[in-house]
């Protein structure tokens, strides 16, 4: 009988690489968790006052039955069904180049998107803005309700005046609800009017499982989308060069102001968890994460495949941020053809 400590054997070099990546990222996760714990212990004596956002019981997800043609990527006979190895409850991988669904898991079910909502916020704001250098002044009327709702913010201060361009990055990279509300006011005059533009844009895209209530993704029973719909929204955003640039950025520093003389360093919540080169067969070049208690962990990402095709992956209702990250690596690796895989197959066939 072999030792229980014997090193696990893997059938292929590809499996060995995947296993090694997962070990490295779990190690990275543990280091980050210990660092956070150390900070908490050090600051334990400092009084902290946090407003707790109420938790609503989510409505039962439903699947719509479209009665008119829609613009979704097409399912084919070779579309794969993702299994239980995928942590997310709902997911879809589409081949943007061929406009087809590569693999899916309950992709048409209506679920809560959390902050990946902000991809649509970005798209509408960019399409409706003509001057990205135009100034906008932040106010307590914007920021105070967000702090009370325990929303994530970019960190703009009261009376701080910044260009619209900074708000775009503030909405996407750190997932700033303050930037989203500011964009809504600048573009449409109110959050409600901006949300109408978001829903109108969803209708233009042919989406039937999407309805927005706010521009930032804070929970509301009537604020929902599906993995399929979100993939279409991300595809539309990445087709816009300005949106593509924002969604592909790792870090960005805002304009110097009296409130922030050195600007605010904004970091992508997605790229803060990955480099993008981890999957076999594809490189993740853009994306957005999200989280609320009701939505779980959500992520939408865009990747360039080694086969020359572009891909969009949406995962929703994940159990934690790291599993959402692992899902992205594993799904792209499983379904995007890699050069090493093709070379191995060619060699074997030869």
N, C-alpha and C positions, 0 to 999 in steps of 0.2 A: 504493500500500500504506500502511495507516495505521501510526502509530507503535506500537511494542510497549509503550509507556508510556501509551497511550490508556486513559482510564477505562472500566472495564467497564460495559456497558449492561445494565439489568435490565428485564424485561418489565412488571413491575407494581410499584406502590408498596410492596406487601407484601414483595416480594423485596428491594427496596432497604432496607427497615427491618431485615429479617432479616440481610442482609449487613453492615449497619452495626453491629448488635448483636454479631455474631460478631467483627468487627474490634476493637470496644471490649473485649470479654472476653478476646481474645487479648492485647491490650495490657496489660490488668489482670494476666493470668497472667504475662506477662514481667516486669512490675514486681515482683510477688511473688517470682518466682524469683530476680531479681537481689538483692532485699532479703535473701532467705534465704542466698544465696551470700555476701553481704557479712558476715552474722553468722558464717557458718562460717569465713571467712577470718580474721575478727577473733579468733575463739576457737580457732584451729587449734592453739595451743600448750597449750590446756587438756586434760589427759588425760581421756578419756571411756571409760567401761567400760560396754559394752552386752551384755546376754545375747542371743544369737542363737537365735531359735526355729527348730527343725528344719523342713524343708520335706518334706512327704509327697507322694508321687505320687498325684494324685487318682484316685479310682475312675472308671471309664467311666460317664458319665451314662446313665440309662435312662429310658424313658417307660413309665408304668404303664398298664394297661388296666382301668379301674374296672369293677367288676361290680355296683355298687349305685348308686342315685341320689345325686348330690352337689349341693352348693349353689353351684357356680360360676356366674358370669354366662354367659349363653347366647351362642353364636356365631350369626351370622345370615348371610344371603346377601350382605349388604353389608359384612361384616367384612373389613377390609383386611389384606394381608400386608405387614409392614414389610420393606424391602429392605436392601441392603448400605450404604445411606447412614446407617443406624443403626449406631453403633459397637458397641453391646452385642450379645453373641451371643444373648441371650434377653431377650424383652421382651413386655409386654402393656399395653394401655391399655383400661380399662373405663369405661363410662358407668354410674356408680353409680345415677343417677336411673332409668334404664331397665333396669338390671341386664343389660347386654349388653356383649360384647367389641367394641370399636371397631376395634382393630388388634392384631396379634400377630406374634411371631417366636419359634418354638419354645417356646411358653409353657408346655407341659406337661412339659418335660424337667426331671428332678431335677438341681439344681445346688447349689453351696455358697452360702449367703446372706451369710456374714460378719456384720457388726454390724446389718444390718436385722433380724436375729433379735430384737433388743431391743424391737421393736414388740410382739412376743408377750410378752416379759418384762414390759413395761409393762402390757399388757392384763390379764395374770393377776395381777400385783401389785395393780393398782387394784381389780380385781374381788374379791380376797381380803382386802383391807384395810378395816377399819372406822374406824380412828383414824390419820389421816395426820400428827398431831402427836406420835405415839408416838416415843420416843427410840430410837436405835440407836447403839451404840458400835463404831467401826471398830477392827480389830486387825491386827497383823502377819500373823496366820494367814490373813487374807483378802488382804492387799496383796502380801506377798512372792512367792507363786507367780505372781501376775499380772505383777509386774515381771520375773521370770525368764522368763515367756512372752512378754515384749515386748508386752504388751497395753496398749491405751489406757486410761487411768484419769482419773477426775474430779479426783483430787488430795486426797481425804480422808486425814487423818493417823492414825497409831496412837493409840488412846485418845480420838479425837475423837468426841463425841456429837452427832448431828444428827437432826432429825426425818425421818420416812419421806418426807415431801414433798420434801425436798432430794435424797433418793436417787433419786426418780423423774426429776427434772430432770437429775441427775448421770448417770443411765443413758442418757438420750436425747440431750441437747444436745451434750456433748463425747464421747459414746459411752463412758462410764466403766464398765469391767468391774468395778471395785471396788464401784460402786453396785449393779450387777446381782447380784453375789455377796451383798452385804449384804441386798438385797431378798429373795433366795432364802432366806437364813437366817431373816430375820424372818418371812416368810410360812409357810414349810414346815419350818424346822428344819435343812435341809440342801439343798445344790445338787441332789442326786439326787432328793429328794422334790419339789422345785420343778419340775424338768424333767418329772417325771411329770404334774404339773398342766398344764404347757405342752402335752404330748402329748395329754392328755385333752381340753384345750380345742380342739386341732386336730381331734380326732375329732368333737367336738360341732359344729364348723363344717363337717364333712363332707369334710375334706381327706384325700387319698389319696397325695399326693406329698410329704408333710412328715414329718420325724422330727427331734426335737431331742435333743442330748446334753448341752448346757450352756446357761445363760441369757445368755451374752455373745457367742456367735458365733465363738469361737476355733475353728480348724479341727479337724475330726474327720471321718473318712471316712463315718461314719454320721449326720452332722449335715447335713441337706439340706432343701430345699424346691423349689418351682417358681415361676416368675413368676406363674402363675395363683393358686397357693395364697397367695403373699405378698400379692396384691391383695385376696384375701378377708380375710386377717388385718388388713390396713390399714383396710379398710372397717369391720370390726367395731370396731377401736380408735377410729376417728373417730366412730362412733356413740355412744361413751361420752364424755360431756362432759369428764370429768376427763382422760382420755387425749388428747382433742382439744386441750385447753388446753396440755398439755405438748408435744405434737408440733407445735403452732403457734407456740411461743415462740422468739424469736431469742436473747435473753439473759436470764439469771436469776442473782441473787446469793444464795448460801446464807446460812444463819443465822450470826451472829457467834458464834465459839467462842474459847477461849483459844489454840487452835492457829491459827486464822484470824480475828483480831479484826474484820477488815473483810469477812469471808465470802469465798467463792470465786466469782469471776465466771465463769459457765458460758456458752459460746456455741455455738449450733447449728452443727454441721459442715456442714449443708446450706445454711442461710441465710448462713453465712459465705462462700459462693460465689455467691450470687445475692440479688436483692431479692424475686423472686417475680413481678414484673410484666413480665418480659422477653418471655414468649410472647404472640403474638396469640391472641385467642379465649379465654384463660383466665388466672387468677391463681393461682400456687402458694401455698397457705396453710399447708402442713404437710409434714413429711417426715423421712426418716432416711437417712443414707448408711452405707456399709460398705466394708471392704477387708481382704482377706488375700491372700497370694501365690496361694493356690489358687482363691479365689473371684473374684479380680480386683476391679474397682470395681462396687459395687452401689448402687442407690438406689431408694427407694420414696417417692412424693410424692402429695399430694392437692391438687386444684385446683378452683376454682369457675369454671365456664364463663360466658362472656358470654351464652350461650343459656339460663341458669338451671339448667343441669345440673351435677352434681358428677362429678369424674373421679378415678380412681386410675391412676397410671403406675408400673410396675415395670421397671427395667432391670438386667440381671445380666451379669457377666463383661465389664465394660467395660475398655478399655485404659488409661485414666487418669482422674483425678478431673475434669479439665476436659471431656473428651469425654463423661463421664457427665452433666455439667451441660448441655453443648450438646445432647445427646440429649433431655433433658427439654424444653428450649426448643423444639427443632425438632419433636418429636413432638406436643406440645400445639398448636403453631402449625399443623401440617399437618392435624390431625384434629379440632380443636375449632373450630366455626364462630365467626367473629368478626363483630362488628357492622359493621366497615368492609367486610368481604367481602360481607355480606348487603346493605348499602346499595349497593355497586358492582353486585351482581347485579340488585337491584331496579331501579336506574337503567338498566342495560343492557337489561333486559327491557321496561322502560317505553318 
